[in-house]
Amino acid sequence: MAQNLIKKIRREIEELKSSPEIYAIIDEELIKNLEIGKLIINSYIVFYRIKNNNIQIVRIMYEGRNWINLL
């Protein structure tokens, strides 16, 4: 089961490379200056930045965590 989730996350990240702008930048007051986007996959959030036309994965975290304070 974990292997399937990892495959799905990898697939979604690959798709993200083709159009990263489709997901909005997080607009939470504490972190909006970091210009981080988020992609939700099952119960996980992939946090990423766009740098020089490349996707930089910042962190992958369980959705139930207090992610704003952990970024």
Secondary structure as a PSIPRED ss2 file (coil, helix, strand):
# PSIPRED VFORMAT (PSIPRED V4.0)

   1 M C   1.000  0.000  0.000
   2 A H   0.000  1.000  0.000
   3 Q H   0.000  1.000  0.000
   4 N H   0.000  1.000  0.000
   5 L H   0.000  1.000  0.000
   6 I H   0.000  1.000  0.000
   7 K H   0.000  1.000  0.000
   8 K H   0.000  1.000  0.000
   9 I H   0.000  1.000  0.000
  10 R H   0.000  1.000  0.000
  11 R H   0.000  1.000  0.000
  12 E H   0.000  1.000  0.000
  13 I H   0.000  1.000  0.000
  14 E H   0.000  1.000  0.000
  15 E H   0.000  1.000  0.000
  16 L H   0.000  1.000  0.000
  17 K H   0.000  1.000  0.000
  18 S H   0.000  1.000  0.000
  19 S C   1.000  0.000  0.000
  20 P H   0.000  1.000  0.000
  21 E H   0.000  1.000  0.000
  22 I H   0.000  1.000  0.000
  23 Y C   1.000  0.000  0.000
  24 A C   1.000  0.000  0.000
  25 I E   0.000  0.000  1.000
  26 I C   1.000  0.000  0.000
  27 D C   1.000  0.000  0.000
  28 E C   1.000  0.000  0.000
  29 E C   1.000  0.000  0.000
  30 L C   1.000  0.000  0.000
  31 I C   1.000  0.000  0.000
  32 K H   0.000  1.000  0.000
  33 N H   0.000  1.000  0.000
  34 L H   0.000  1.000  0.000
  35 E C   1.000  0.000  0.000
  36 I C   1.000  0.000  0.000
  37 G E   0.000  0.000  1.000
  38 K E   0.000  0.000  1.000
  39 L E   0.000  0.000  1.000
  40 I E   0.000  0.000  1.000
  41 I E   0.000  0.000  1.000
  42 N C   1.000  0.000  0.000
  43 S C   1.000  0.000  0.000
  44 Y E   0.000  0.000  1.000
  45 I E   0.000  0.000  1.000
  46 V E   0.000  0.000  1.000
  47 F E   0.000  0.000  1.000
  48 Y E   0.000  0.000  1.000
  49 R E   0.000  0.000  1.000
  50 I E   0.000  0.000  1.000
  51 K E   0.000  0.000  1.000
  52 N C   1.000  0.000  0.000
  53 N C   1.000  0.000  0.000
  54 N E   0.000  0.000  1.000
  55 I E   0.000  0.000  1.000
  56 Q E   0.000  0.000  1.000
  57 I E   0.000  0.000  1.000
  58 V E   0.000  0.000  1.000
  59 R E   0.000  0.000  1.000
  60 I E   0.000  0.000  1.000
  61 M E   0.000  0.000  1.000
  62 Y E   0.000  0.000  1.000
  63 E C   1.000  0.000  0.000
  64 G C   1.000  0.000  0.000
  65 R C   1.000  0.000  0.000
  66 N C   1.000  0.000  0.000
  67 W H   0.000  1.000  0.000
  68 I H   0.000  1.000  0.000
  69 N H   0.000  1.000  0.000
  70 L H   0.000  1.000  0.000
  71 L C   1.000  0.000  0.000
